[in-house]
Amino acid sequence: MKPLTFVIALAPARRAWLSFTLGAAVIFSSAGAAETPKPLRIALYDDAGSTGKGVPKVKEHFGKVPSMKLTVVKGEDIRAGVLKDYDVVIFTGGSGSGQAKGIGEEGRKEVKEFVERGGGYLGICAGAYLACEGFSWGVKVLDAKTASSKWMRGRGDVQMELTDEGKRIFGDRHAGQFTVLYANGPVLKPSTNASIPDFRPLALFRTEKAENNTPKGLMVNSPAAAAGEFGKGRVLVFSPHPEQTDGLEDLVIRAVEWIGRRRN
């Protein structure tokens, strides 16, 4: 942008100073405008397999964030290729296999290719199951599987704690152990797909739910949140429900910020 030209009757020294100041102001103003990031475009899946309070809570939280624009999408939208217009896709709680059925084989392919091209994937509970490589119906963007086929561990509050990498992504406001709602989320462990980079734990469970004859001790110190890369994109999953836990909404917002800004 060219500096504005003014004719002002001032002494030469003062005229030079004023000319420089105005020109610099224009340049700095233009540079500042150019550096303003575009709002993150978020696609929230709300269709077959997504049940409970996850979708309403995510809509509520992100509706308060001006730097993010959230849109609800259906399975048919994903199959039609709508994700190309977004930076992040979110799958919330419900049933991972139900969500897989809701988007269909073509939709799973679309999600996988979206992340591979540089998109961000956030999975919460059922959405975390859906991300895993270890299920035939998964979208296979996270090299993980479940530690047990018995998944009905129960619902209730448990304790979790951020890892050092988790603190770098989420901030250190949540120091030490803190309470989060859990509802049958996956107990994750590494899978063996060499084509997908290993995931890193961002938070660990410190207590557990182990109802319905599920293995006791299995959940303690397993990943409550994990992150990985797939192609050019980032994947982040929560086994529990920070979006439904008062005071933990910032974890979900920071997660989307981290996975989404890589594409911009």
C-alpha positions as semicolon CSV with decimal commas, in nm:
position;residue;x (nm);y (nm);z (nm)
1;M;0,000;0,000;0,000
2;K;0,146;0,343;-0,101
3;P;0,195;0,605;0,176
4;L;-0,050;0,896;0,172
5;T;0,097;1,228;0,049
6;F;0,021;1,548;0,242
7;V;0,126;1,908;0,167
8;I;0,164;2,081;0,504
9;A;0,349;2,405;0,568
10;L;0,596;2,293;0,833
11;A;0,964;2,340;0,892
12;P;1,169;2,092;0,686
13;A;1,277;1,884;0,985
14;R;0,924;1,855;1,122
15;R;0,782;1,786;0,772
16;A;1,022;1,493;0,729
17;W;0,931;1,353;1,070
18;L;0,558;1,378;1,000
19;S;0,595;1,216;0,659
20;F;0,785;0,922;0,811
21;T;0,536;0,880;1,092
22;L;0,233;0,869;0,865
23;G;0,399;0,630;0,625
24;A;0,507;0,398;0,905
25;A;0,158;0,407;1,057
26;V;0,005;0,300;0,728
27;I;0,258;0,020;0,684
28;F;0,219;-0,110;1,040
29;S;-0,159;-0,090;1,016
30;S;-0,159;-0,286;0,692
31;A;0,078;-0,546;0,834
32;G;-0,139;-0,589;1,143
33;A;-0,449;-0,643;0,930
34;A;-0,267;-0,899;0,716
35;E;-0,165;-1,098;1,023
36;T;-0,517;-1,133;1,163
37;P;-0,598;-1,505;1,140
38;K;-0,911;-1,616;0,963
39;P;-1,179;-1,780;1,178
40;L;-1,136;-2,155;1,206
41;R;-1,408;-2,333;1,011
42;I;-1,542;-2,625;1,214
43;A;-1,768;-2,903;1,090
44;L;-1,962;-3,070;1,374
45;Y;-2,110;-3,409;1,288
46;D;-2,469;-3,443;1,411
47;D;-2,633;-3,748;1,263
48;A;-2,665;-4,123;1,324
49;G;-2,446;-4,239;1,612
50;S;-2,415;-3,897;1,779
51;T;-2,632;-3,893;2,089
52;G;-2,646;-3,734;2,433
53;K;-2,530;-3,387;2,535
54;G;-2,210;-3,376;2,329
55;V;-2,341;-3,193;2,023
56;P;-2,547;-2,935;2,218
57;K;-2,256;-2,863;2,452
58;V;-2,005;-2,822;2,169
59;K;-2,245;-2,585;1,989
60;E;-2,287;-2,386;2,309
61;H;-1,914;-2,354;2,379
62;F;-1,801;-2,267;2,029
63;G;-2,085;-2,023;1,981
64;K;-1,903;-1,801;2,232
65;V;-1,571;-1,800;2,043
66;P;-1,556;-1,527;1,774
67;S;-1,242;-1,674;1,616
68;M;-1,421;-1,997;1,531
69;K;-1,720;-2,065;1,309
70;L;-1,905;-2,391;1,368
71;T;-2,145;-2,558;1,124
72;V;-2,344;-2,878;1,174
73;V;-2,298;-3,139;0,901
74;K;-2,474;-3,465;0,824
75;G;-2,344;-3,795;0,695
76;E;-2,461;-3,718;0,343
77;D;-2,273;-3,387;0,354
78;I;-1,949;-3,563;0,443
79;R;-2,000;-3,822;0,169
80;A;-2,055;-3,535;-0,077
81;G;-1,711;-3,389;0,007
82;V;-1,815;-3,091;0,222
83;L;-1,508;-3,123;0,448
84;K;-1,295;-2,952;0,186
85;D;-1,454;-2,627;0,304
86;Y;-1,348;-2,674;0,669
87;D;-1,038;-2,677;0,886
88;V;-1,159;-2,916;1,159
89;V;-1,417;-3,192;1,193
90;I;-1,558;-3,293;1,533
91;F;-1,722;-3,623;1,626
92;T;-1,873;-3,626;1,975
93;G;-2,017;-3,896;2,201
94;G;-2,269;-4,166;2,122
95;S;-2,163;-4,476;1,932
96;G;-1,841;-4,494;1,730
97;S;-1,969;-4,779;1,515
98;G;-2,299;-4,593;1,477
99;Q;-2,118;-4,284;1,353
100;A;-1,917;-4,500;1,115
101;K;-2,241;-4,639;0,977
102;G;-2,390;-4,290;0,962
103;I;-2,117;-4,154;0,736
104;G;-2,075;-4,482;0,550
105;E;-1,769;-4,627;0,382
106;E;-1,742;-4,331;0,143
107;G;-1,772;-4,088;0,433
108;R;-1,497;-4,265;0,626
109;K;-1,277;-4,232;0,322
110;E;-1,360;-3,861;0,298
111;V;-1,269;-3,803;0,664
112;K;-0,943;-3,992;0,630
113;E;-0,844;-3,800;0,316
114;F;-0,946;-3,471;0,479
115;V;-0,703;-3,529;0,766
116;E;-0,434;-3,656;0,532
117;R;-0,455;-3,331;0,333
118;G;-0,404;-3,123;0,648
119;G;-0,740;-3,110;0,823
120;G;-0,788;-3,145;1,197
121;Y;-0,985;-3,425;1,364
122;L;-1,128;-3,398;1,717
123;G;-1,293;-3,707;1,862
124;I;-1,468;-3,719;2,200
125;C;-1,558;-4,058;2,350
126;A;-1,739;-4,224;2,056
127;G;-1,546;-3,995;1,822
128;A;-1,225;-4,125;1,978
129;Y;-1,329;-4,484;1,903
130;L;-1,407;-4,377;1,545
131;A;-1,056;-4,236;1,498
132;C;-0,882;-4,561;1,588
133;E;-0,693;-4,781;1,350
134;G;-0,789;-5,090;1,547
135;F;-1,150;-5,117;1,428
136;S;-1,261;-5,238;1,086
137;W;-1,516;-4,952;1,083
138;G;-1,276;-4,683;1,207
139;V;-1,150;-4,396;0,995
140;K;-0,797;-4,507;1,090
141;V;-0,629;-4,172;1,152
142;L;-0,493;-4,262;1,499
143;D;-0,260;-4,559;1,550
144;A;-0,454;-4,686;1,849
145;K;-0,680;-4,967;1,959
146;T;-0,863;-5,050;2,281
147;A;-0,699;-5,243;2,562
148;S;-1,010;-5,459;2,611
149;S;-1,314;-5,555;2,410
150;K;-1,523;-5,494;2,724
151;W;-1,609;-5,128;2,686
152;M;-1,908;-5,075;2,919
153;R;-1,700;-4,950;3,209
154;G;-1,967;-4,716;3,344
155;R;-2,040;-4,349;3,377
156;G;-1,924;-4,105;3,642
157;D;-1,650;-3,872;3,757
158;V;-1,286;-3,982;3,740
159;Q;-0,953;-3,808;3,791
160;M;-0,713;-3,720;3,511
161;E;-0,385;-3,531;3,485
162;L;-0,214;-3,353;3,196
163;T;0,122;-3,469;3,066
164;D;0,396;-3,217;2,987
165;E;0,290;-3,210;2,621
166;G;-0,070;-3,174;2,731
167;K;0,024;-2,865;2,933
168;R;0,189;-2,713;2,626
169;I;-0,131;-2,757;2,424
170;F;-0,395;-2,693;2,689
171;G;-0,202;-2,460;2,919
172;D;-0,114;-2,530;3,281
173;R;-0,429;-2,384;3,437
174;H;-0,538;-2,737;3,529
175;A;-0,246;-2,833;3,753
176;G;-0,228;-3,175;3,916
177;Q;-0,523;-3,412;3,910
178;F;-0,872;-3,284;3,828
179;T;-1,220;-3,426;3,781
180;V;-1,373;-3,506;3,443
181;L;-1,691;-3,685;3,339
182;Y;-1,633;-4,031;3,194
183;A;-1,893;-4,240;3,004
184;N;-1,759;-4,563;2,854
185;G;-1,481;-4,395;2,657
186;P;-1,201;-4,603;2,506
187;V;-0,907;-4,732;2,709
188;L;-0,642;-4,669;2,446
189;K;-0,320;-4,847;2,373
190;P;-0,085;-4,830;2,072
191;S;-0,169;-5,026;1,760
192;T;0,088;-5,159;1,515
193;N;0,026;-4,976;1,188
194;A;0,370;-4,862;1,073
195;S;0,216;-4,618;0,823
196;I;0,065;-4,405;1,103
197;P;0,292;-4,218;1,349
198;D;0,262;-4,320;1,714
199;F;0,024;-4,113;1,925
200;R;0,134;-3,922;2,236
201;P;-0,065;-3,909;2,560
202;L;-0,177;-3,555;2,651
203;A;-0,352;-3,660;2,972
204;L;-0,366;-3,975;3,182
205;F;-0,645;-4,128;3,386
206;R;-0,550;-4,147;3,754
207;T;-0,869;-4,325;3,868
208;E;-1,116;-4,542;3,682
209;K;-1,461;-4,681;3,633
210;A;-1,467;-5,062;3,612
211;E;-1,828;-5,177;3,623
212;N;-2,002;-5,465;3,440
213;N;-1,713;-5,708;3,496
214;T;-1,467;-5,494;3,300
215;P;-1,098;-5,540;3,387
216;K;-0,994;-5,348;3,696
217;G;-0,671;-5,147;3,695
218;L;-0,667;-5,130;3,315
219;M;-0,779;-4,769;3,289
220;V;-0,549;-4,616;3,553
221;N;-0,253;-4,436;3,387
222;S;-0,392;-4,502;3,037
223;P;-0,441;-4,205;2,798
224;A;-0,738;-3,985;2,879
225;A;-0,640;-3,762;2,585
226;A;-0,403;-3,834;2,299
227;A;-0,268;-3,662;1,991
228;G;-0,112;-3,781;1,668
229;E;-0,045;-3,689;1,309
230;F;-0,187;-3,842;0,996
231;G;-0,047;-3,718;0,668
232;K;-0,041;-3,338;0,691
233;G;-0,318;-3,324;0,952
234;R;-0,348;-3,349;1,327
235;V;-0,569;-3,575;1,536
236;L;-0,669;-3,520;1,899
237;V;-0,904;-3,742;2,098
238;F;-1,057;-3,739;2,447
239;S;-1,178;-4,060;2,605
240;P;-1,382;-3,869;2,871
241;H;-1,608;-3,564;2,830
242;P;-1,444;-3,229;2,905
243;E;-1,715;-3,057;2,699
244;Q;-1,972;-3,179;2,955
245;T;-1,763;-3,100;3,264
246;D;-1,802;-2,755;3,417
247;G;-1,474;-2,565;3,403
248;L;-1,308;-2,785;3,140
249;E;-1,464;-2,633;2,828
250;D;-1,133;-2,462;2,751
251;L;-0,970;-2,801;2,687
252;V;-1,196;-2,861;2,387
253;I;-1,149;-2,509;2,251
254;R;-0,770;-2,530;2,286
255;A;-0,775;-2,872;2,121
256;V;-0,950;-2,730;1,814
257;E;-0,711;-2,434;1,805
258;W;-0,413;-2,672;1,806
259;I;-0,538;-2,912;1,539
260;G;-0,692;-2,642;1,321
261;R;-0,420;-2,378;1,294
262;R;-0,180;-2,621;1,130
263;R;-0,381;-2,599;0,808
264;N;-0,380;-2,216;0,789
